[in-house]
Amino acid sequence: MNLQPLLEKSSRDHSHLCPRQILGVRMGLAGMAALGFDAPPDKKRLLVIVESDGCFADGVIAATNCTVGHRTLRVEDYGKTERCNRISPSLAFSPSTT
């Protein structure tokens, strides 16, 4: 996937582009790829939890289209900036396929 449009979207929403936004976009794309999504899914089929607010979260928002307002993004700010990536697929919240 081309990063440029996502980075432009993130920088437009954040008013500038910084390294943590780039990391957020890349992590958002990596998480979706690991779960089998080629593009942000429709109908609230993805819940993203970020453990750091600010620039990183803005990058994740740009990549996944998940937002706090749509209840598809949860920010649990622990004040940490260490490296951590946890991708946990769970069918418990998936809509029924029947």
N, C-alpha and C positions, 0 to 999 in steps of 0.2 A: 504494500500500500504506500502511496505517495505521502510523505510526512508534511510536505510544504503547506497544503491547504489546512491541515490540522494545526500546524504551528501558527499560521496566520490567524486562524480562528481563536486560538488560545491567547496570542499576543493582543488581538483586538479586544477581547474580553478583559484582559488583565492590564492593558494599556502599555505593555512592553513585553519583550521576550527575554527570558532568563534560563539558565541551565536546568533549574528544577522543573520548569514547564516542559522542556524537551524530554526530561526523564519521565514526567507524568504521562506525556503522550505515548512514549515508547512502552511504558509499563501497562498502560491501558490497552494498547494494541496487543501486547504479549499475552495479557490475561484473556482477552477475547479469543485470540488464536488458540490458546491452550484449552479453552472451553468449546472450541469448534465454531466460533462465530467469525465470519469473514468481514462483517460490518456490524455496527451497532444494531442490536435486535429491536424489534418492535414490541409493543404491548407489554412493557415492563417485565421482560424475561431475564433481566440481569440486575443483580444488586451488587453495588460496589461499596466497599468499606475502605476508606483511606484513614491512615493513622497519623496524618500530618495535614495541617491546613495550609492555605496560601497558594503559592506558585505551583507546587506539585499537584494539588487537588485541581487547580484550573487546567492543567495539562490532561489529567485523567478525564475531566468533564468534556474537554474538546474531543478526545478520542472515543469516548464511550457514549456520549449524549446522555449520561446519567446525571441527574441533578437532585439536590436536596428537595426542591419544590415538588418534583414528581415522585418523591420517596423511593428513588432508585439509587441514591447516593447517601451514605451515612458517613459523617466525619467524626471520628473518635480521636481527638487530638491529644496524644500523649506527650507532645513536645519533643518527640524523638525525630532525628533526621538520619538515623542509621539505616543501613540497607536491609530491607525486609520485603519479601514478596511471597504472599500466600494465595494460592489459587485453589479454592475449595468448591468444586461443583456439588450442588445439592439438588436433588430432585424433589425435595420436600416442598419447595415453593414453586415448582413448575406447574403451569396449567395442565389440566388433564388432556390427554391426547385422544380421548374417546369421543 
